Amino acid sequence: MAAFEITADDSSPLILYSPACAWTDSPSNDSSAPLYSQQTWHTTSAQGASATIRFNGTGIWFFGANRPDYGTYNISIDGYSVPGNAQSQNASFQQLLGGQSGLVNGPHTAVLTNTGLGTAIDLDSIVFDTQIGNADATITSTTIDDSSPDITYLPTPGDWAPENLQGCFNNTLHLTQTGGAQAQFTVNGDAVAIYGTVSPEQADYTVTVDGHTRAFRGGFNGLASSLQVGALLYFTNGLASGPHNLTLTANPQQRGQQNTGKFMDIDKIVVFNASNVIAPNDHSGCVKPSPIAALQSNQTQKYLAWAQDRNKSHSSKRLNAVTIGVLIAGIVMLLLLITLAIVLIRIRRRRPQRDDQHPKWHIWLPATPKLPMQAPLSAGISPWTPLVSKQANPCSDAGILEKGPGYPLPTGPNQNPFLDDARLRLPPVPVLSVVRGRGKSGDLQPPSVPVRPSRPATLDLPVP
């Protein structure tokens, strides 16, 4: 659908201020009035004070000022809330306070609430987006002046007086003091807006479209402290094709009374229409719609800039949060690793050493010849034969076993056959020495340990 924007100034009766006594319209002692839109604004310092608007559209944005003595606020759209802060060291005006786009085209409720304690906020204007027609449609608007013969004033034309007022459309308007006086108009369009003035003497009023009535409060309820022109009195969209009957009724509570002292006026009526534009046929015979440029006002551009800044701020906060989380996780992991290392070291120190960790004690045997396979006995000679010198005493040191012929004994320290044979590592064998003794006569006696006798000769038995 084709989109366009509607602006409601802070003094529009479409905005409901609650409580009314908590809001002040354009304080006279504030020299910043020329910096506000239409030089008007509503401000409050009461915590919980709110400004509510009901609208038909797809997006809405609140505009106000940022000032040193301002504080926090909250914007709620259909129950979804977004916080904000209007405090600023340097005052700036007509700033975007917040809003939302991309809503489903239809009725919505938006609320601005002061959440600060002892701090103020203000509202300058509200802009909302709305749609009519098709996406490829173009929007046209037609303005009907209050003096148009298309408007019927009841009960009689005399109950409505034409007035000249600077700042109004064509500098004219129609007003009435008669309770229940009406202005009727037939609408042929997709949307319609009614504009007029607001003042402390403005009466309540109702607007009825095709039998559906909506009531609004007038400026005498504290909405306006002075006369303000160009205020949006009513807006509706989504009208079906064909004529629609519109009726504005002034001061319905005092119907039939004249000179009530409460005024109601009409400045202009704006009718919006959406029409499709078809481009000329091209050479292929196909009909192509002409491109429609997107409608973006200065307020929309401000909104987009505000949304980008807000997204950057949220991204920065998320990035900072992620960075802090990673750092904390790294520190915790490092502490856990250090703790685990200390525990393992203590367990290792307390655990008894395994057998393979103790020093090995090897039993080394004296050099002993490896026992070879004995050769067959022959001639009654044993392979081991004591060789005793004829001149020496058989019990002397010469009584050493020597290997028989054909079996040379290994000599030298590096020719020990048992050094590398782990299977023959036996307990050490005591070395037998020859002990000499003396008798009564002082002569040497035979050793106490007998010498191993020679092996007897092999018997040659007869073969049977």
Salt bridges, closest charged atoms under 4 A:
ASP10 OD2 - HIS42 ND1 2.72
ASP25 OD1 - HIS42 ND1 3.61
ASP30 OD2 - ARG67 NH1 2.91
ASP78 OD2 - HIS108 ND1 2.60
ASP146 OD2 - HIS174 ND1 2.70
ASP210 OD2 - HIS244 ND1 2.66
ASP282 OD2 - LYS288 NZ 3.69
ASP356 OD1 - ARG354 NE 3.74
ASP397 OD2 - ARG436 NH2 3.94
ASP421 OD1 - ARG423 NE 3.34
